[in-house]
C-alpha cells in the first residue's frame, strides 16, 4: 500500500558542521546520543580514523583509531559497544575476518572472536543483545550472529534472496527490517522483516521504487526512514515506512540527491552522513539533520471513500479538479517517476481549484501523482502513453 505526505520540500533538512574528512563506506552508528563514523575506504585508499559528532555542540572530535584498515567493513552497536568487523584489505581487496569492539568509557578497542569466514560489503544489525552479520562477499545469502557474552558465532538460515547487498538494514520494533539493495545496474524493491522465532524472513510490502545504496534509520518502533539511493542516477526522495500500517509515505526530499550514505536517529532527529553524488563533491563530507516534529503518516483512501478532487490522467495530459468544498483548502500536486525522482511540483491550484500538466515531454511509462488537500494526502497512478 502506498501513501503520500504533505510536500514540504527540502527545507526541513538543515546542514550541520561538515565531516572533517571524506570517508568512503565507513561504519556509522549512534552511541549515547553521538554519531560515530569509523574507518572504511575504497580502492583509492583507506582510513583508520574514528570521528565523533556531538549534536549538543554541533562539533566533531577524534577518538581512538580502529585497529585495522579495511575497505567496506560493517558494524553496529550491541549493548553499548561498537562492533567493527570484516572488510577488504586495502589495494588488494583480500577479504578479512577480523572483529573488534569499542568501549567509549575507556576510549579503547578490544579484539573479539574472528568471524567464521572473511567477508566484505556486508551489513550489520543489533537484535536481542547479539550482532547480526548479513550478506556481502563471497556469500550474498550469509546470515550469522555473534554473542558477546560467549564470544561465539552462530550460523543462521540463509537470507531469502541475493539482493541484501547494498540494501537498507534497520533494527526496529524488536526485529530487523530490510529494504531494497541489489546491484548497481539492478536495484531491488524487495522488503522483509526477520522472524527471529523461526529464523526466517517474511515479505512485507515492496518499496514503491527500486533502490540501491540507500540509507535508513528508525524513529521509535513504528517508523523507518529510507533515504536517497541509486536507480539510474542518485536520488533525493525520502520514504517513511510505517511498520504498523505497512505503508510507505513520501516526506521531505534531500537537498541534493545522494547514494552510499549513512543514516542514524538521535532524539527524534534523522541524520544523513556523507555519501556520493557525481558533480557534487560536497556531499561526501555533508551532515544533514531533519527534526520534523510530530510526523503522522496519512493513510491511503479506501475503496468507497470520497476524495476531495476529480482525477484524470490520459495519454500525456494530467488534470486534477478540486471539489467545491475543497477549493479554499491549501493544496499541492507532485508528480514522481518510478525511479523516485520528482518530475514536477505544482504548489497551488488555479482560482477554480484545478491543476493541469502537459506531459508531452515525459517518457512513456507509469508515474505517481501525489495530491495534498488540506491536512490529507492521496496518491494516484498516471500512465503516460504515446
VEXLO-23968 format. One record per residue (C-alpha): residue in one letter; x, y, z. Coordinates in Angstrom, 3 decimals, padded with zeros to 6 digits, always signed. Layout:
<recs>
rec type=A&u=X&v=Y&w=Z
...
</recs>
This chain:
<recs>
rec type=X&u=+000.000&v=+000.000&w=+000.000
rec type=X&u=+001.255&v=+003.481&w=-000.863
rec type=X&u=+000.521&v=+006.791&w=+000.805
rec type=X&u=+001.728&v=+010.362&w=+000.417
rec type=X&u=+002.520&v=+013.078&w=+002.921
rec type=X&u=+002.412&v=+016.851&w=+002.576
rec type=X&u=+005.136&v=+018.046&w=+000.225
rec type=X&u=+007.119&v=+020.467&w=+002.352
rec type=X&u=+010.232&v=+020.081&w=+000.208
rec type=X&u=+013.816&v=+020.052&w=+001.449
rec type=X&u=+013.570&v=+022.986&w=+003.836
rec type=X&u=+013.334&v=+020.661&w=+006.866
rec type=X&u=+016.863&v=+019.390&w=+006.174
rec type=X&u=+019.499&v=+021.518&w=+007.885
rec type=X&u=+023.231&v=+021.444&w=+007.115
rec type=X&u=+025.325&v=+020.771&w=+010.198
rec type=X&u=+029.107&v=+021.049&w=+010.615
rec type=X&u=+030.828&v=+019.192&w=+007.786
rec type=X&u=+032.550&v=+015.870&w=+008.401
rec type=X&u=+036.278&v=+016.687&w=+008.804
rec type=X&u=+037.339&v=+014.170&w=+006.152
rec type=X&u=+035.660&v=+012.222&w=+003.381
rec type=X&u=+035.380&v=+008.546&w=+004.354
rec type=X&u=+034.167&v=+006.025&w=+001.779
rec type=X&u=+031.809&v=+003.369&w=+003.184
rec type=X&u=+032.632&v=+003.963&w=+006.870
rec type=X&u=+030.812&v=+002.341&w=+009.788
rec type=X&u=+028.353&v=+004.954&w=+011.093
rec type=X&u=+026.416&v=+004.378&w=+014.330
rec type=X&u=+024.723&v=+006.247&w=+017.160
rec type=X&u=+026.033&v=+005.755&w=+020.694
rec type=X&u=+024.950&v=+007.723&w=+023.766
rec type=X&u=+023.480&v=+010.496&w=+021.683
rec type=X&u=+026.546&v=+010.981&w=+019.461
rec type=X&u=+027.370&v=+009.892&w=+015.905
rec type=X&u=+030.461&v=+007.718&w=+015.453
rec type=X&u=+031.969&v=+007.496&w=+011.955
rec type=X&u=+034.744&v=+004.927&w=+011.712
rec type=X&u=+037.231&v=+003.801&w=+009.065
rec type=X&u=+036.276&v=+002.486&w=+005.672
rec type=X&u=+037.658&v=+003.227&w=+002.266
rec type=X&u=+037.785&v=+002.298&w=-001.383
rec type=X&u=+040.470&v=+001.390&w=-003.898
rec type=X&u=+041.673&v=+004.990&w=-003.622
rec type=X&u=+042.719&v=+004.446&w=-000.026
rec type=X&u=+041.505&v=+003.562&w=+003.455
rec type=X&u=+041.424&v=+005.172&w=+006.882
rec type=X&u=+041.507&v=+004.033&w=+010.490
rec type=X&u=+040.051&v=+007.361&w=+011.597
rec type=X&u=+037.392&v=+007.361&w=+014.318
rec type=X&u=+035.324&v=+010.552&w=+014.344
rec type=X&u=+032.588&v=+011.536&w=+016.785
rec type=X&u=+029.887&v=+014.158&w=+016.237
rec type=X&u=+028.148&v=+015.756&w=+019.227
rec type=X&u=+024.753&v=+017.274&w=+018.325
rec type=X&u=+024.787&v=+019.349&w=+021.522
rec type=X&u=+027.777&v=+021.380&w=+020.281
rec type=X&u=+027.472&v=+020.707&w=+016.521
rec type=X&u=+031.132&v=+019.705&w=+016.528
rec type=X&u=+033.431&v=+016.797&w=+015.709
rec type=X&u=+036.313&v=+015.303&w=+017.656
rec type=X&u=+038.652&v=+012.320&w=+017.193
rec type=X&u=+038.719&v=+009.118&w=+019.225
rec type=X&u=+040.931&v=+006.016&w=+019.297
rec type=X&u=+041.512&v=+004.791&w=+015.721
rec type=X&u=+040.145&v=+001.438&w=+014.658
rec type=X&u=+042.901&v=-001.240&w=+014.899
rec type=X&u=+042.932&v=-002.284&w=+011.225
rec type=X&u=+042.381&v=-000.872&w=+007.753
rec type=X&u=+039.562&v=-002.203&w=+005.604
rec type=X&u=+037.508&v=-001.318&w=+002.561
rec type=X&u=+033.749&v=-001.554&w=+003.135
rec type=X&u=+033.666&v=-003.033&w=+006.665
rec type=X&u=+030.456&v=-003.152&w=+008.711
rec type=X&u=+029.415&v=-002.604&w=+012.301
rec type=X&u=+026.669&v=-001.948&w=+014.822
rec type=X&u=+026.164&v=-001.111&w=+018.486
rec type=X&u=+025.441&v=-004.076&w=+020.751
rec type=X&u=+024.883&v=-003.471&w=+024.474
rec type=X&u=+026.726&v=-000.151&w=+024.417
rec type=X&u=+029.764&v=-001.368&w=+022.460
rec type=X&u=+030.566&v=-000.556&w=+018.824
rec type=X&u=+031.394&v=-003.717&w=+016.860
rec type=X&u=+033.539&v=-003.354&w=+013.726
rec type=X&u=+034.199&v=-006.382&w=+011.552
rec type=X&u=+035.320&v=-007.689&w=+008.192
rec type=X&u=+036.016&v=-005.673&w=+005.085
rec type=X&u=+038.577&v=-005.870&w=+002.315
rec type=X&u=+042.302&v=-005.312&w=+002.721
rec type=X&u=+043.476&v=-002.043&w=+001.107
rec type=X&u=+044.653&v=-002.131&w=-002.522
rec type=X&u=+044.355&v=-005.932&w=-002.841
rec type=X&u=+040.683&v=-006.434&w=-001.994
rec type=X&u=+041.560&v=-009.501&w=+000.097
rec type=X&u=+038.654&v=-010.108&w=+002.482
rec type=X&u=+039.189&v=-010.041&w=+006.248
rec type=X&u=+037.681&v=-011.945&w=+009.176
rec type=X&u=+038.848&v=-009.504&w=+011.881
rec type=X&u=+036.435&v=-008.360&w=+014.590
rec type=X&u=+036.907&v=-005.669&w=+017.255
rec type=X&u=+034.645&v=-003.770&w=+019.621
rec type=X&u=+034.997&v=-000.259&w=+021.012
rec type=X&u=+034.390&v=+000.814&w=+024.618
rec type=X&u=+033.593&v=+004.519&w=+024.834
rec type=X&u=+034.380&v=+004.807&w=+028.548
rec type=X&u=+037.995&v=+003.743&w=+028.072
rec type=X&u=+038.277&v=+005.066&w=+024.501
rec type=X&u=+039.834&v=+001.756&w=+023.510
rec type=X&u=+039.335&v=-001.112&w=+021.058
rec type=X&u=+039.368&v=-004.774&w=+022.086
rec type=X&u=+039.712&v=-007.844&w=+019.892
rec type=X&u=+036.798&v=-010.279&w=+019.807
rec type=X&u=+036.384&v=-013.678&w=+018.177
rec type=X&u=+037.148&v=-013.518&w=+014.480
rec type=X&u=+034.286&v=-014.021&w=+012.054
rec type=X&u=+033.786&v=-017.623&w=+010.852
rec type=X&u=+034.833&v=-016.507&w=+007.375
rec type=X&u=+036.307&v=-013.451&w=+005.715
rec type=X&u=+033.628&v=-011.140&w=+004.329
rec type=X&u=+033.309&v=-007.640&w=+002.826
rec type=X&u=+030.488&v=-005.371&w=+001.629
rec type=X&u=+028.248&v=-006.879&w=+004.326
rec type=X&u=+025.697&v=-005.321&w=+006.686
rec type=X&u=+025.393&v=-005.453&w=+010.472
rec type=X&u=+022.464&v=-005.000&w=+012.853
rec type=X&u=+021.774&v=-005.472&w=+016.551
rec type=X&u=+018.982&v=-007.638&w=+017.933
rec type=X&u=+018.442&v=-009.147&w=+021.391
rec type=X&u=+021.981&v=-008.377&w=+022.511
rec type=X&u=+023.571&v=-010.060&w=+019.504
rec type=X&u=+025.379&v=-008.812&w=+016.406
rec type=X&u=+023.820&v=-009.930&w=+013.115
rec type=X&u=+026.032&v=-010.022&w=+010.010
rec type=X&u=+024.264&v=-010.304&w=+006.667
rec type=X&u=+025.148&v=-010.727&w=+003.004
rec type=X&u=+028.401&v=-009.459&w=+001.469
rec type=X&u=+031.164&v=-011.150&w=-000.481
rec type=X&u=+031.661&v=-014.000&w=-001.159
rec type=X&u=+028.261&v=-015.221&w=+000.133
rec type=X&u=+025.377&v=-012.837&w=-000.569
rec type=X&u=+022.974&v=-015.111&w=+001.328
rec type=X&u=+025.079&v=-015.121&w=+004.525
rec type=X&u=+023.372&v=-014.582&w=+007.897
rec type=X&u=+025.228&v=-015.225&w=+011.147
rec type=X&u=+025.237&v=-013.864&w=+014.687
rec type=X&u=+027.818&v=-013.044&w=+017.333
rec type=X&u=+027.060&v=-013.360&w=+021.062
rec type=X&u=+029.245&v=-011.004&w=+023.148
rec type=X&u=+028.505&v=-012.990&w=+026.314
rec type=X&u=+030.004&v=-016.219&w=+024.995
rec type=X&u=+032.301&v=-014.644&w=+022.376
rec type=X&u=+030.996&v=-017.103&w=+019.791
rec type=X&u=+029.449&v=-017.054&w=+016.323
rec type=X&u=+026.355&v=-018.957&w=+015.170
rec type=X&u=+025.287&v=-019.695&w=+011.606
rec type=X&u=+021.668&v=-018.737&w=+010.805
rec type=X&u=+019.433&v=-019.745&w=+007.920
rec type=X&u=+020.340&v=-018.159&w=+004.560
rec type=X&u=+018.801&v=-014.864&w=+003.510
rec type=X&u=+015.707&v=-015.161&w=+001.286
rec type=X&u=+017.392&v=-013.651&w=-001.782
rec type=X&u=+020.762&v=-012.411&w=-003.035
rec type=X&u=+019.882&v=-008.710&w=-003.022
rec type=X&u=+020.568&v=-007.679&w=+000.600
rec type=X&u=+023.861&v=-006.324&w=-000.781
rec type=X&u=+023.743&v=-002.508&w=-000.610
rec type=X&u=+020.264&v=-002.664&w=+000.900
rec type=X&u=+018.873&v=-000.737&w=+003.872
rec type=X&u=+019.091&v=-002.749&w=+007.109
rec type=X&u=+017.368&v=-001.266&w=+010.189
rec type=X&u=+016.810&v=-002.638&w=+013.699
rec type=X&u=+013.358&v=-001.548&w=+014.874
rec type=X&u=+010.309&v=-002.861&w=+016.704
rec type=X&u=+012.394&v=-005.676&w=+018.251
rec type=X&u=+013.249&v=-007.041&w=+014.825
rec type=X&u=+015.371&v=-006.377&w=+011.717
rec type=X&u=+013.963&v=-004.814&w=+008.553
rec type=X&u=+015.443&v=-004.878&w=+005.068
rec type=X&u=+014.610&v=-002.655&w=+002.062
rec type=X&u=+015.977&v=-002.699&w=-001.487
rec type=X&u=+019.565&v=-003.450&w=-002.399
rec type=X&u=+020.669&v=-005.407&w=-005.433
rec type=X&u=+023.383&v=-004.499&w=-007.876
rec type=X&u=+024.352&v=-001.123&w=-009.276
rec type=X&u=+022.528&v=-001.891&w=-012.512
rec type=X&u=+019.711&v=-003.912&w=-010.920
rec type=X&u=+018.275&v=-002.119&w=-007.843
rec type=X&u=+015.700&v=-004.074&w=-005.838
rec type=X&u=+012.228&v=-003.296&w=-004.462
rec type=X&u=+012.167&v=-006.232&w=-002.042
rec type=X&u=+011.354&v=-005.656&w=+001.636
rec type=X&u=+011.419&v=-008.142&w=+004.532
rec type=X&u=+011.195&v=-008.397&w=+008.296
rec type=X&u=+013.080&v=-011.019&w=+010.296
rec type=X&u=+011.125&v=-013.678&w=+012.188
rec type=X&u=+013.603&v=-014.481&w=+014.960
rec type=X&u=+011.475&v=-017.298&w=+016.400
rec type=X&u=+011.580&v=-019.319&w=+013.194
rec type=X&u=+014.820&v=-017.822&w=+011.811
rec type=X&u=+013.103&v=-016.819&w=+008.586
rec type=X&u=+012.427&v=-013.614&w=+006.648
rec type=X&u=+008.843&v=-012.530&w=+005.986
rec type=X&u=+007.861&v=-010.446&w=+002.973
rec type=X&u=+006.374&v=-007.016&w=+003.675
rec type=X&u=+005.032&v=-004.564&w=+001.049
rec type=X&u=+007.682&v=-003.823&w=-001.559
rec type=X&u=+009.292&v=-000.432&w=-001.926
rec type=X&u=+007.419&v=+001.936&w=-004.257
rec type=X&u=+010.667&v=+002.325&w=-006.240
rec type=X&u=+013.747&v=+000.140&w=-006.652
rec type=X&u=+016.682&v=+001.390&w=-004.544
rec type=X&u=+020.378&v=+000.511&w=-004.438
rec type=X&u=+022.753&v=+002.143&w=-001.941
rec type=X&u=+020.047&v=+003.967&w=+000.063
rec type=X&u=+020.305&v=+004.782&w=+003.783
rec type=X&u=+017.816&v=+004.084&w=+006.551
rec type=X&u=+017.101&v=+004.521&w=+010.236
rec type=X&u=+014.170&v=+004.176&w=+012.602
rec type=X&u=+012.137&v=+006.710&w=+014.569
rec type=X&u=+010.927&v=+004.773&w=+017.592
rec type=X&u=+009.286&v=+001.414&w=+016.987
rec type=X&u=+006.840&v=+002.473&w=+014.309
rec type=X&u=+008.580&v=+004.483&w=+011.563
rec type=X&u=+011.581&v=+003.765&w=+009.325
rec type=X&u=+013.102&v=+006.470&w=+007.106
rec type=X&u=+014.528&v=+005.262&w=+003.766
rec type=X&u=+016.585&v=+007.967&w=+002.085
rec type=X&u=+018.218&v=+008.591&w=-001.261
rec type=X&u=+019.889&v=+005.739&w=-003.104
rec type=X&u=+020.627&v=+004.994&w=-006.715
rec type=X&u=+018.477&v=+003.895&w=-009.675
rec type=X&u=+019.973&v=+005.060&w=-012.943
rec type=X&u=+021.145&v=+008.141&w=-011.036
rec type=X&u=+021.388&v=+009.407&w=-007.473
rec type=X&u=+018.009&v=+010.042&w=-005.806
rec type=X&u=+016.748&v=+012.662&w=-003.346
rec type=X&u=+013.429&v=+011.063&w=-002.360
rec type=X&u=+012.798&v=+010.126&w=+001.278
rec type=X&u=+010.222&v=+007.462&w=+002.109
rec type=X&u=+008.829&v=+006.669&w=+005.546
rec type=X&u=+007.703&v=+003.113&w=+006.171
rec type=X&u=+005.003&v=+002.785&w=+008.835
rec type=X&u=+005.587&v=-000.579&w=+010.499
rec type=X&u=+002.074&v=-000.850&w=+011.924
rec type=X&u=+000.159&v=+000.268&w=+008.823
rec type=X&u=+002.670&v=-001.318&w=+006.407
rec type=X&u=+002.576&v=+001.784&w=+004.211
rec type=X&u=+005.164&v=+003.992&w=+002.504
rec type=X&u=+004.942&v=+007.772&w=+002.669
rec type=X&u=+006.977&v=+010.422&w=+000.862
rec type=X&u=+008.382&v=+013.186&w=+003.068
rec type=X&u=+010.977&v=+015.978&w=+002.760
rec type=X&u=+013.394&v=+015.287&w=-000.096
rec type=X&u=+017.124&v=+015.553&w=+000.496
rec type=X&u=+018.510&v=+018.901&w=-000.723
rec type=X&u=+020.990&v=+017.112&w=-003.024
rec type=X&u=+020.499&v=+013.564&w=-004.370
rec type=X&u=+022.916&v=+011.008&w=-002.925
rec type=X&u=+023.702&v=+007.319&w=-002.545
rec type=X&u=+026.040&v=+005.210&w=-000.400
rec type=X&u=+025.429&v=+007.499&w=+002.580
rec type=X&u=+024.593&v=+006.561&w=+006.182
rec type=X&u=+021.717&v=+007.440&w=+008.488
rec type=X&u=+021.117&v=+007.497&w=+012.243
rec type=X&u=+018.418&v=+008.790&w=+014.575
rec type=X&u=+019.247&v=+010.854&w=+017.652
rec type=X&u=+016.464&v=+012.154&w=+019.878
rec type=X&u=+013.867&v=+012.005&w=+017.127
rec type=X&u=+016.103&v=+013.797&w=+014.604
rec type=X&u=+017.261&v=+011.947&w=+011.486
rec type=X&u=+020.817&v=+012.488&w=+010.241
rec type=X&u=+022.286&v=+011.727&w=+006.820
rec type=X&u=+026.079&v=+011.478&w=+006.761
rec type=X&u=+028.376&v=+011.547&w=+003.742
rec type=X&u=+027.624&v=+009.672&w=+000.556
rec type=X&u=+028.180&v=+010.183&w=-003.134
rec type=X&u=+026.770&v=+012.370&w=-005.877
rec type=X&u=+028.624&v=+012.841&w=-009.131
rec type=X&u=+029.155&v=+016.545&w=-009.703
rec type=X&u=+028.527&v=+017.489&w=-006.062
rec type=X&u=+031.687&v=+016.582&w=-004.100
rec type=X&u=+030.380&v=+018.462&w=-001.045
rec type=X&u=+028.020&v=+015.553&w=-000.417
rec type=X&u=+030.989&v=+013.399&w=+000.656
rec type=X&u=+031.526&v=+015.495&w=+003.793
rec type=X&u=+027.986&v=+016.719&w=+004.382
rec type=X&u=+025.990&v=+016.097&w=+007.532
rec type=X&u=+022.268&v=+016.812&w=+007.319
rec type=X&u=+019.709&v=+016.910&w=+010.105
rec type=X&u=+015.912&v=+016.654&w=+009.907
rec type=X&u=+013.957&v=+017.234&w=+013.101
rec type=X&u=+010.457&v=+017.390&w=+011.574
rec type=X&u=+008.178&v=+017.120&w=+014.636
rec type=X&u=+005.029&v=+015.092&w=+015.107
rec type=X&u=+005.100&v=+013.311&w=+011.759
rec type=X&u=+001.998&v=+011.238&w=+011.157
rec type=X&u=+001.569&v=+009.169&w=+008.029
rec type=X&u=-001.607&v=+009.880&w=+006.091
rec type=X&u=-003.430&v=+006.722&w=+005.119
rec type=X&u=-004.397&v=+005.866&w=+001.595
rec type=X&u=-008.087&v=+006.358&w=+000.849
rec type=X&u=-010.010&v=+003.103&w=+000.857
rec type=X&u=-012.442&v=+001.927&w=-001.744
rec type=X&u=-015.675&v=+003.852&w=-001.365
rec type=X&u=-014.131&v=+006.846&w=+000.386
rec type=X&u=-014.977&v=+010.220&w=-001.112
rec type=X&u=-011.938&v=+012.054&w=-002.447
rec type=X&u=-011.885&v=+015.883&w=-002.432
rec type=X&u=-010.973&v=+016.014&w=-006.136
rec type=X&u=-011.602&v=+014.533&w=-009.550
rec type=X&u=-008.594&v=+012.979&w=-011.258
rec type=X&u=-007.996&v=+012.497&w=-014.973
rec type=X&u=-004.757&v=+011.261&w=-016.495
rec type=X&u=-004.945&v=+010.344&w=-020.169
rec type=X&u=-002.142&v=+009.943&w=-022.691
rec type=X&u=+000.158&v=+012.881&w=-021.850
rec type=X&u=-002.301&v=+015.229&w=-020.112
rec type=X&u=-002.988&v=+015.365&w=-016.385
rec type=X&u=-005.939&v=+017.142&w=-014.774
rec type=X&u=-006.837&v=+017.411&w=-011.078
rec type=X&u=-010.011&v=+019.321&w=-010.170
rec type=X&u=-010.815&v=+020.039&w=-006.524
rec type=X&u=-014.406&v=+019.597&w=-005.444
rec type=X&u=-016.397&v=+022.669&w=-004.486
rec type=X&u=-015.866&v=+022.281&w=-000.746
rec type=X&u=-012.112&v=+021.821&w=-001.137
rec type=X&u=-011.157&v=+024.772&w=-003.345
rec type=X&u=-010.337&v=+027.002&w=-000.363
rec type=X&u=-008.015&v=+024.469&w=+001.291
rec type=X&u=-004.213&v=+024.530&w=+000.863
rec type=X&u=-003.374&v=+022.132&w=-001.939
rec type=X&u=-000.472&v=+020.854&w=-003.992
rec type=X&u=+000.317&v=+018.259&w=-006.632
rec type=X&u=+003.605&v=+016.449&w=-007.137
rec type=X&u=+004.486&v=+014.003&w=-009.941
rec type=X&u=+007.118&v=+011.331&w=-009.234
rec type=X&u=+008.548&v=+008.839&w=-011.709
rec type=X&u=+009.084&v=+005.180&w=-010.842
rec type=X&u=+012.721&v=+005.856&w=-010.009
rec type=X&u=+011.512&v=+008.091&w=-007.176
rec type=X&u=+012.551&v=+011.304&w=-008.932
rec type=X&u=+010.317&v=+014.369&w=-008.789
rec type=X&u=+009.159&v=+015.355&w=-012.266
rec type=X&u=+007.230&v=+018.470&w=-011.315
rec type=X&u=+005.745&v=+020.066&w=-008.207
rec type=X&u=+002.659&v=+022.278&w=-008.563
rec type=X&u=+002.268&v=+024.181&w=-005.267
rec type=X&u=-001.153&v=+025.812&w=-005.660
rec type=X&u=-004.194&v=+025.356&w=-007.837
rec type=X&u=-005.794&v=+027.936&w=-010.074
rec type=X&u=-008.634&v=+030.052&w=-008.643
rec type=X&u=-011.091&v=+027.450&w=-009.909
rec type=X&u=-009.290&v=+024.734&w=-007.917
rec type=X&u=-007.690&v=+022.993&w=-010.873
rec type=X&u=-004.235&v=+021.641&w=-011.618
rec type=X&u=-003.153&v=+020.714&w=-015.108
rec type=X&u=+000.091&v=+019.459&w=-016.592
rec type=X&u=+001.108&v=+018.643&w=-020.139
rec type=X&u=+003.453&v=+015.705&w=-020.034
rec type=X&u=+004.252&v=+015.560&w=-023.725
rec type=X&u=+007.966&v=+015.791&w=-022.895
rec type=X&u=+007.835&v=+012.880&w=-020.436
rec type=X&u=+008.966&v=+009.392&w=-021.298
rec type=X&u=+006.159&v=+006.889&w=-021.685
rec type=X&u=+005.541&v=+004.905&w=-018.530
rec type=X&u=+003.916&v=+004.877&w=-015.080
rec type=X&u=+004.059&v=+007.904&w=-012.758
rec type=X&u=+002.783&v=+008.552&w=-009.240
rec type=X&u=+000.666&v=+011.670&w=-008.710
rec type=X&u=+000.743&v=+012.835&w=-005.084
rec type=X&u=-002.147&v=+015.134&w=-004.195
rec type=X&u=-002.314&v=+017.112&w=-000.939
rec type=X&u=-005.588&v=+018.793&w=+000.060
rec type=X&u=-005.798&v=+020.429&w=+003.460
rec type=X&u=-004.401&v=+018.028&w=+006.063
rec type=X&u=-004.870&v=+014.943&w=+003.914
rec type=X&u=-002.804&v=+013.426&w=+001.124
rec type=X&u=-003.578&v=+010.950&w=-001.640
rec type=X&u=-001.823&v=+009.044&w=-004.381
rec type=X&u=-002.925&v=+008.270&w=-007.950
rec type=X&u=-001.234&v=+006.419&w=-010.790
rec type=X&u=-000.843&v=+008.038&w=-014.215
rec type=X&u=+000.178&v=+006.081&w=-017.280
rec type=X&u=+001.770&v=+008.303&w=-019.940
rec type=X&u=+001.418&v=+006.833&w=-023.405
rec type=X&u=+002.357&v=+007.899&w=-026.901
</recs>
